[in-house]
Amino acid sequence: MATLDPLQETTQANVSADMINFGIGQPSFDILPTEIMRKAAEHRLSQHDPSYLNYGFEQGDGRLRDSLAQFLTSGYGLPVSAAQLLLTVGASQAIDLICNNFTQPGDVIFVEEPTFFLILGLFRDHDLEIVSIPLDEGGINIDILEEKLKQHRPKFLYTIPTFQNPTSINLSTERRQKLVALSQQHDFYIVADEVYQLLNYTVEPPSSFAAYLDSDQVLSIGSFSKILAPGLRLGWIQTSPTLMARILQKGLLASGGGFNHFTSGIVRSVIELGWQVEYLDHLKQIFSKRLETLNAALQQHLPSTVDFNKPEGGYFFWLQLPDGIDGKRLAETAASYKVGFQPGENFSNRGELSNYIRLSFAFYGEHDLKEGAQRLARALADYK
Ligand SMILES: Cc1ncc(COP(=O)(O)O)c(C=O)c1O
């Protein structure tokens, strides 16, 4: 279980044992694939192939890219090739690399509002001017986007199109097509962070943005963090030959020889031995149960003035609180009831969304999810 060890503090998961913190968006320790990784490492190291201990290839291990391409072809339901994939140190580093390649300090980028709060920090590191475009129930609001395109020339639009963090909304197919058309017309890239694309529980989501690579405007990002384990720090960019060539020019890749080469060898074994498909199925069953449990507990314990939709995939519930209740202040009351969450304001680049909160169901088992929902209800009743 998580502890408050000063040597182990992280931004993502600081929590004392008696707290139920729905703010943590990562899998619980008990479901991480330790046995699969042990067997995969043993398999890889028994192949007597020292190349995984040398520098790797700029684009990432070709064998892993090949097996990942096959896995994605089946998972996405569209053809994916090894040549389209570049291996990265997770989605976060993929996005950082894209900022390095495609932006200069002061450039404008568009993000959704709300958007994944930790990525906002990454964009600020690059001194980008962040312009927020609100979401509605169909994803990013295209009318407002078109208005903003009259005022700005963004380098790219960052979207989390599927089971969005934090809202769990899916961008409709129609809007995906419209976005691609707008990106061609106004010459901006679409950086589609699709880390939840394969974590669907009840519906098939719209096609990945990988379906639109021919436009030469799309960079689709994926990660093993959500389908295997975040600690591997392994993800990918999928893009067209022109954009790939541009990313590959970087000195960092030439000098470093690709990212995370040794781990790539182990993950190659995970996929080739069929364990990635098996583990993802297992994970989806667990998360789908957790989602149902938290949904039922929230329905049962929260007042009807709290508004939310049941997610169909991903990790998150996005709750709209009754008028006049501020998420950050509620978090203070909630702390005394030993329950936590992410206040909505964190997901706004403009300091808005103060009456929303985000809950993740990934980090706790069913007992804690039920208990956490009751504590949250008590904190809400006690809000002043
Ligand atoms: C939308 C989104 N992008 C990126 C990340 C981070 O991914 P990675 O661990 O691959 O860097 C997360 C993790 O919570 C996320 O929700």
The ligand as a MOL file (V3000), in Angstrom:
LIG
                    3D

  0  0  0     0  0            999 V3000
M  V30 BEGIN CTAB
M  V30 COUNTS 16 16 0 0 0
M  V30 BEGIN ATOM
M  V30 1 C -4.2110 11.8420 -20.4640 0
M  V30 2 C -2.9250 11.3670 -19.8950 0
M  V30 3 N -1.7970 11.5580 -20.5690 0
M  V30 4 C -0.6160 11.1520 -20.1090 0
M  V30 5 C -0.5160 10.5350 -18.8780 0
M  V30 6 C 0.8340 10.1130 -18.4040 0
M  V30 7 O 1.2450 9.0200 -19.1630 0
M  V30 8 P 2.6900 8.3730 -19.0540 0
M  V30 9 O 2.7580 7.6620 -17.7410 0
M  V30 10 O 2.7340 7.4290 -20.1840 0
M  V30 11 O 3.6870 9.4600 -19.1420 0
M  V30 12 C -1.6570 10.3110 -18.1180 0
M  V30 13 C -1.5600 9.6800 -16.7950 0
M  V30 14 O -2.3590 9.8580 -15.9250 0
M  V30 15 C -2.8960 10.7470 -18.6460 0
M  V30 16 O -4.0470 10.5790 -17.9780 0
M  V30 END ATOM
M  V30 BEGIN BOND
M  V30 1 1 1 2
M  V30 2 1 2 3
M  V30 3 2 2 15
M  V30 4 2 3 4
M  V30 5 1 4 5
M  V30 6 1 5 6
M  V30 7 2 5 12
M  V30 8 1 6 7
M  V30 9 1 7 8
M  V30 10 2 8 9
M  V30 11 1 8 10
M  V30 12 1 8 11
M  V30 13 1 12 13
M  V30 14 1 12 15
M  V30 15 2 13 14
M  V30 16 1 15 16
M  V30 END BOND
M  V30 END CTAB
M  END
